[in-house]
Amino acid sequence: MEMEEVYSDHIFIFPFKWTIGEENKNIKDKLNFEKVKQEISNDKNWIEEYFENETEDEYNINKYFYDYAKKILFNTKNSYENQNLVKNYKYDFCIGDYEIYVKEKVYKLNLKKIELKMYKTGIGFLIYYLSNSNYALLNEINEINDFGRRIYPQYLPIEKTKKSFLAKKLKIKFCNKEIVEEFSGKLGRISKTVMDILGNNFSENFDKNKFINIKSIIDDRMYTLCHLRLNNFSKMLKNNENEKGTYNYLKNIDWNSYIFLDNDYATTQDKDKLFIDNKKYTYNRWTDYGTLFGITRYSFMIISDDSEFSNVVLNKHFINLYKNFSIIALLQRSTILRFLDETSIIASYNEKNNYLKEFEELNIRYMEFKNKMYFDEITPQEQGIEIFDMMENIMGISYKIEKLGKNIEELYNNSVLKNQEKRNKYIAIITVLGTLLTFFNLLEIEYSKIVSIKLLDNYNDIINYIVFSFLTILLFFSGVFIFKKIEKKRDKILFLIIYVLFLISYILLKIIKGDII
């Protein structure tokens, strides 16, 4: 049987942050990875996926990536360590189609696979694998990529958004059910083609009846990968005017539209910027073969011819290698954004919250992320090093991770300082009360001596009572004076508690000594 010709392969990745319960819970509770894994394992639609190194593809992947990179990409049944960092699942379905309704047209793509990757850092990825055997025009590919990746309206009114880049309708068809999203009703919610696939354990509105609450980590777009095999386009981009001239791709508006996922017209309308951007965002090692890579913050695009090498070897690299490059880069970028959110939440805590403990917990998780999930090199292969470097630079990963580290350190130090200031206030209050007690005791002793010299011994009890009463009243009004000088309500309450306990202790001491009874 002759295989159906494939013009393009598409991978849509929906990056999200997950939380157990509400966002203002403590980090340990809302990022309880064991509970998340347990809940998903109870959903029959999700099957745990393991890397066993048994097939040719698995062997090639195993030899391509460093061990530490594989630990955050795959699960093996005999390794608990990487299952404590990432958990992989595949959606159980027989036959699937992904339909994109654009204006008056319907794009029908083969849905080959759906994956779910959940990470300990509070990040998850829902991944759709699609293939196209029906549409060979560049503008059709651009519409598939742009309209197919949108999961909610970017702006309102909805009618204008649908004319620009939001699909009229998205539909996922399985052999036994359909999931349809028409982007109507309550706007701003994430598409049913995402939420219904994730299942009943997931919610986007902090539903108490749902276990895992999610939010899109970037915006209304899924990260997009595409491998397009189009001979004429590939040939045109690699040509140059003469041997010393520039390659066509450097000044080609269609190449710019393809890598930046513009469906109707290019959003770069300046020739100088067009040249700069095409140069900056293109990996060009294989230009003379007609193979170019376009890499942006939200896309990984390949153009090649439709030779056997492109359809077999390069396409396997696209699915097995470059997709995983994107996963690691997205994981790093998304985790940084997630942790920045956490610093903002903790920084907004009032003094009733144990923000110092929360910053300590966040710092522990940041250091684990930096040591186990942040790498600037994931393969010993030269081309892989170059491509991943380019992805990291374009996403600004190294700069952002250092900025995150400084933010956590500064906020932690500030919290330590505030905590120290609070302790100093308490110590100062206790010191003042202790000084008053010492002063009053000395005053009482000296006053009693002076009075006892002049009066008879049988008046000592009366004298002691008078002295005690006088010093107690003096102590009381001293406390009132200090209380009025304190500004913060919390500190006033604390002083009052300490002061009352101190006063009671002083009176009991006098009773025990027999000075007043």
FENRA-V138706 format. One record per residue. N is the residue number from 1. SS is DSSP state (alpha for helix, beta for strand, coil for the rest). PHI is phi in whole degrees, 0 to 359 (none if undefined). NEAR is the number of other ideal C-beta (glycine too) atoms within 12 Angstrom. Layout:
BEGIN
N_SS_PHI_NEAR / N_SS_PHI_NEAR
END
This chain:
BEGIN
1_coil_none_3 / 2_coil_286_4 / 3_coil_287_10 / 4_coil_287_12 / 5_coil_290_16 / 6_coil_250_28 / 7_coil_273_35 / 8_beta_202_43 / 9_beta_244_41 / 10_beta_229_48 / 11_beta_231_45 / 12_beta_255_45 / 13_beta_241_45 / 14_beta_263_45 / 15_beta_272_44 / 16_beta_219_38 / 17_beta_256_36 / 18_beta_247_46 / 19_beta_217_39 / 20_beta_270_33 / 21_coil_78_25 / 22_coil_275_16 / 23_coil_291_26 / 24_coil_274_22 / 25_coil_287_22 / 26_coil_291_26 / 27_alpha_299_37 / 28_alpha_300_22 / 29_alpha_284_20 / 30_alpha_281_32 / 31_coil_245_38 / 32_coil_281_23 / 33_alpha_292_31 / 34_alpha_296_19 / 35_alpha_294_24 / 36_alpha_298_39 / 37_alpha_299_33 / 38_alpha_296_17 / 39_alpha_293_27 / 40_alpha_292_34 / 41_alpha_295_21 / 42_coil_277_17 / 43_coil_271_24 / 44_coil_293_15 / 45_coil_286_25 / 46_beta_255_32 / 47_beta_250_21 / 48_beta_299_27 / 49_coil_243_28 / 50_coil_237_21 / 51_coil_260_29 / 52_coil_250_17 / 53_coil_58_20 / 54_coil_252_13 / 55_coil_263_13 / 56_alpha_299_14 / 57_alpha_299_22 / 58_alpha_294_22 / 59_alpha_298_15 / 60_alpha_297_20 / 61_alpha_296_32 / 62_alpha_299_25 / 63_alpha_277_19 / 64_alpha_277_28 / 65_beta_264_33 / 66_coil_296_24 / 67_alpha_301_21 / 68_alpha_293_21 / 69_alpha_287_35 / 70_alpha_295_30 / 71_coil_294_29 / 72_coil_257_42 / 73_coil_251_40 / 74_coil_231_32 / 75_coil_249_31 / 76_coil_241_24 / 77_coil_297_16 / 78_coil_264_12 / 79_coil_241_19 / 80_alpha_280_14 / 81_alpha_303_18 / 82_alpha_285_28 / 83_alpha_288_28 / 84_coil_274_21 / 85_coil_253_33 / 86_beta_216_41 / 87_beta_228_37 / 88_beta_251_36 / 89_beta_223_35 / 90_beta_235_25 / 91_beta_280_33 / 92_coil_271_22 / 93_coil_209_27 / 94_coil_267_12 / 95_coil_237_15 / 96_beta_220_30 / 97_beta_233_29 / 98_beta_242_42 / 99_beta_251_31 / 100_beta_240_42 / 101_beta_265_27 / 102_beta_238_31 / 103_coil_52_20 / 104_coil_256_9 / 105_beta_237_21 / 106_beta_236_25 / 107_beta_262_38 / 108_beta_246_26 / 109_beta_244_38 / 110_beta_281_27 / 111_beta_271_37 / 112_beta_273_25 / 113_beta_195_29 / 114_beta_230_37 / 115_beta_240_37 / 116_beta_230_42 / 117_beta_240_42 / 118_beta_246_46 / 119_beta_244_42 / 120_coil_299_35 / 121_coil_285_45 / 122_coil_91_41 / 123_beta_243_45 / 124_beta_221_45 / 125_beta_228_45 / 126_beta_256_43 / 127_beta_236_39 / 128_beta_252_42 / 129_beta_252_31 / 130_beta_233_41 / 131_beta_229_34 / 132_beta_239_36 / 133_coil_241_22 / 134_coil_240_24 / 135_coil_233_31 / 136_coil_242_21 / 137_coil_268_21 / 138_alpha_299_33 / 139_alpha_294_26 / 140_alpha_291_29 / 141_alpha_297_40 / 142_alpha_296_41 / 143_alpha_291_37 / 144_alpha_301_43 / 145_alpha_292_47 / 146_alpha_284_37 / 147_alpha_286_45 / 148_alpha_286_47 / 149_coil_267_42 / 150_beta_279_42 / 151_coil_245_42 / 152_coil_195_36 / 153_coil_295_32 / 154_coil_285_24 / 155_coil_205_19 / 156_coil_242_15 / 157_coil_285_14 / 158_alpha_296_23 / 159_alpha_296_15 / 160_alpha_289_13 / 161_alpha_297_23 / 162_alpha_291_26 / 163_alpha_282_19 / 164_alpha_266_27 / 165_coil_205_34 / 166_coil_262_38 / 167_coil_297_39 / 168_coil_297_30 / 169_beta_199_29 / 170_beta_243_42 / 171_beta_220_29 / 172_beta_248_36 / 173_beta_248_23 / 174_beta_251_23 / 175_coil_292_13 / 176_coil_237_12 / 177_coil_195_17 / 178_beta_231_21 / 179_beta_238_31 / 180_beta_237_20 / 181_beta_235_35 / 182_coil_250_21 / 183_coil_52_33 / 184_coil_222_20 / 185_coil_75_13 / 186_coil_287_16 / 187_coil_270_22 / 188_coil_100_22 / 189_coil_282_25 / 190_coil_286_35 / 191_coil_306_43 / 192_alpha_299_27 / 193_alpha_293_40 / 194_alpha_260_38 / 195_alpha_293_31 / 196_alpha_290_26 / 197_alpha_289_39 / 198_alpha_300_40 / 199_coil_109_28 / 200_coil_289_20 / 201_coil_282_32 / 202_beta_252_37 / 203_beta_216_27 / 204_coil_248_28 / 205_coil_237_18 / 206_coil_52_22 / 207_coil_289_19 / 208_coil_295_11 / 209_coil_276_13 / 210_coil_254_22 / 211_coil_270_28 / 212_beta_248_38 / 213_beta_262_32 / 214_beta_231_38 / 215_beta_218_33 / 216_beta_297_34 / 217_coil_277_38 / 218_coil_246_30 / 219_coil_203_23 / 220_coil_280_29 / 221_beta_250_32 / 222_coil_275_41 / 223_beta_294_42 / 224_beta_238_46 / 225_beta_242_45 / 226_beta_213_47 / 227_beta_243_46 / 228_beta_257_47 / 229_beta_251_35 / 230_coil_221_38 / 231_alpha_304_21 / 232_alpha_298_19 / 233_alpha_293_35 / 234_alpha_299_34 / 235_alpha_295_24 / 236_alpha_296_22 / 237_alpha_292_42 / 238_alpha_276_28 / 239_coil_290_22 / 240_beta_227_19 / 241_coil_295_11 / 242_coil_204_8 / 243_coil_298_9 / 244_coil_259_7 / 245_coil_277_11 / 246_coil_272_20 / 247_beta_292_28 / 248_alpha_298_28 / 249_alpha_299_39 / 250_alpha_293_29 / 251_alpha_236_28 / 252_coil_266_33 / 253_alpha_289_28 / 254_alpha_290_32 / 255_alpha_296_40 / 256_alpha_297_39 / 257_alpha_296_32 / 258_alpha_294_45 / 259_alpha_285_43 / 260_coil_263_33 / 261_coil_60_37 / 262_coil_270_31 / 263_coil_273_33 / 264_coil_245_17 / 265_coil_217_17 / 266_coil_290_25 / 267_coil_273_22 / 268_coil_254_27 / 269_coil_243_14 / 270_coil_212_15 / 271_alpha_296_16 / 272_alpha_293_13 / 273_alpha_293_19 / 274_alpha_303_27 / 275_alpha_296_23 / 276_alpha_297_16 / 277_alpha_291_31 / 278_alpha_297_37 / 279_alpha_286_24 / 280_alpha_293_23 / 281_coil_260_35 / 282_beta_246_38 / 283_beta_266_34 / 284_coil_243_30 / 285_coil_304_18 / 286_coil_248_28 / 287_alpha_303_27 / 288_alpha_294_18 / 289_alpha_271_22 / 290_coil_81_31 / 291_coil_247_37 / 292_beta_229_43 / 293_beta_246_43 / 294_beta_250_44 / 295_beta_233_37 / 296_beta_233_35 / 297_coil_292_32 / 298_coil_228_36 / 299_beta_203_40 / 300_beta_224_46 / 301_beta_242_44 / 302_beta_234_46 / 303_beta_242_45 / 304_beta_210_38 / 305_coil_282_29 / 306_coil_251_27 / 307_coil_290_19 / 308_alpha_298_13 / 309_alpha_300_18 / 310_alpha_295_31 / 311_alpha_285_27 / 312_alpha_253_20 / 313_alpha_290_22 / 314_alpha_297_32 / 315_alpha_293_34 / 316_alpha_293_23 / 317_alpha_299_34 / 318_alpha_302_36 / 319_alpha_280_34 / 320_alpha_270_34 / 321_alpha_250_36 / 322_alpha_293_39 / 323_alpha_297_36 / 324_alpha_287_43 / 325_alpha_304_46 / 326_alpha_296_46 / 327_alpha_300_41 / 328_alpha_294_45 / 329_alpha_297_46 / 330_alpha_294_45 / 331_alpha_301_44 / 332_alpha_294_40 / 333_alpha_298_39 / 334_alpha_293_40 / 335_alpha_295_42 / 336_alpha_301_40 / 337_alpha_297_33 / 338_alpha_297_42 / 339_alpha_291_42 / 340_alpha_297_28 / 341_alpha_300_29 / 342_alpha_296_38 / 343_alpha_298_34 / 344_alpha_294_20 / 345_alpha_295_27 / 346_alpha_294_34 / 347_alpha_296_24 / 348_coil_274_16 / 349_coil_298_26 / 350_coil_271_14 / 351_coil_289_20 / 352_coil_289_9 / 353_coil_276_20 / 354_coil_274_19 / 355_alpha_291_31 / 356_alpha_296_26 / 357_alpha_296_20 / 358_alpha_294_31 / 359_alpha_294_35 / 360_alpha_297_25 / 361_alpha_294_27 / 362_alpha_297_41 / 363_alpha_295_31 / 364_alpha_298_22 / 365_alpha_290_33 / 366_alpha_297_36 / 367_alpha_294_22 / 368_alpha_295_24 / 369_alpha_300_35 / 370_alpha_294_26 / 371_alpha_273_16 / 372_alpha_246_27 / 373_coil_231_37 / 374_coil_254_32 / 375_coil_225_33 / 376_coil_262_22 / 377_coil_213_23 / 378_coil_238_36 / 379_beta_209_32 / 380_coil_278_15 / 381_coil_285_22 / 382_alpha_301_12 / 383_alpha_297_23 / 384_alpha_298_31 / 385_alpha_298_23 / 386_alpha_296_21 / 387_alpha_293_35 / 388_alpha_292_39 / 389_alpha_303_24 / 390_alpha_296_30 / 391_alpha_297_41 / 392_alpha_296_32 / 393_alpha_293_22 / 394_alpha_294_31 / 395_alpha_279_33 / 396_coil_66_19 / 397_alpha_296_33 / 398_alpha_298_25 / 399_alpha_296_17 / 400_alpha_292_28 / 401_alpha_288_32 / 402_alpha_291_17 / 403_alpha_297_20 / 404_alpha_299_36 / 405_alpha_301_25 / 406_alpha_293_18 / 407_alpha_300_27 / 408_alpha_296_34 / 409_alpha_297_21 / 410_alpha_295_18 / 411_alpha_292_32 / 412_alpha_295_29 / 413_alpha_298_18 / 414_alpha_296_20 / 415_alpha_293_29 / 416_alpha_300_20 / 417_alpha_297_16 / 418_alpha_297_23 / 419_alpha_296_21 / 420_alpha_292_15 / 421_alpha_299_17 / 422_alpha_296_21 / 423_alpha_298_16 / 424_alpha_298_15 / 425_alpha_297_26 / 426_alpha_295_21 / 427_alpha_297_16 / 428_alpha_297_21 / 429_alpha_298_30 / 430_alpha_297_22 / 431_alpha_297_17 / 432_alpha_299_26 / 433_alpha_295_30 / 434_alpha_296_19 / 435_alpha_296_18 / 436_alpha_299_28 / 437_alpha_300_28 / 438_alpha_299_16 / 439_alpha_299_19 / 440_alpha_292_30 / 441_alpha_296_23 / 442_alpha_297_15 / 443_alpha_298_20 / 444_alpha_296_33 / 445_alpha_297_19 / 446_alpha_294_16 / 447_alpha_294_23 / 448_alpha_296_28 / 449_alpha_296_17 / 450_alpha_297_14 / 451_alpha_290_23 / 452_alpha_293_21 / 453_alpha_289_14 / 454_alpha_268_13 / 455_coil_244_17 / 456_coil_287_12 / 457_alpha_297_14 / 458_alpha_289_9 / 459_alpha_262_17 / 460_alpha_297_20 / 461_alpha_298_20 / 462_alpha_294_19 / 463_alpha_296_26 / 464_alpha_299_28 / 465_alpha_295_22 / 466_alpha_295_21 / 467_alpha_296_30 / 468_alpha_300_30 / 469_alpha_297_19 / 470_alpha_298_20 / 471_alpha_289_32 / 472_alpha_295_27 / 473_alpha_296_16 / 474_alpha_297_23 / 475_alpha_295_34 / 476_alpha_298_22 / 477_alpha_291_17 / 478_alpha_295_25 / 479_alpha_296_31 / 480_alpha_298_18 / 481_alpha_298_16 / 482_alpha_293_27 / 483_alpha_302_26 / 484_alpha_291_13 / 485_alpha_281_17 / 486_coil_282_24 / 487_coil_268_11 / 488_coil_283_16 / 489_alpha_300_14 / 490_alpha_298_17 / 491_alpha_292_24 / 492_alpha_297_21 / 493_alpha_297_16 / 494_alpha_298_24 / 495_alpha_299_31 / 496_alpha_299_22 / 497_alpha_297_20 / 498_alpha_297_28 / 499_alpha_294_32 / 500_alpha_297_19 / 501_alpha_299_18 / 502_alpha_296_30 / 503_alpha_294_29 / 504_alpha_297_16 / 505_alpha_298_18 / 506_alpha_296_32 / 507_alpha_294_23 / 508_alpha_299_15 / 509_alpha_299_20 / 510_alpha_293_26 / 511_alpha_295_16 / 512_alpha_298_12 / 513_alpha_287_16 / 514_coil_81_13 / 515_coil_283_27 / 516_coil_236_23 / 517_coil_230_13
END
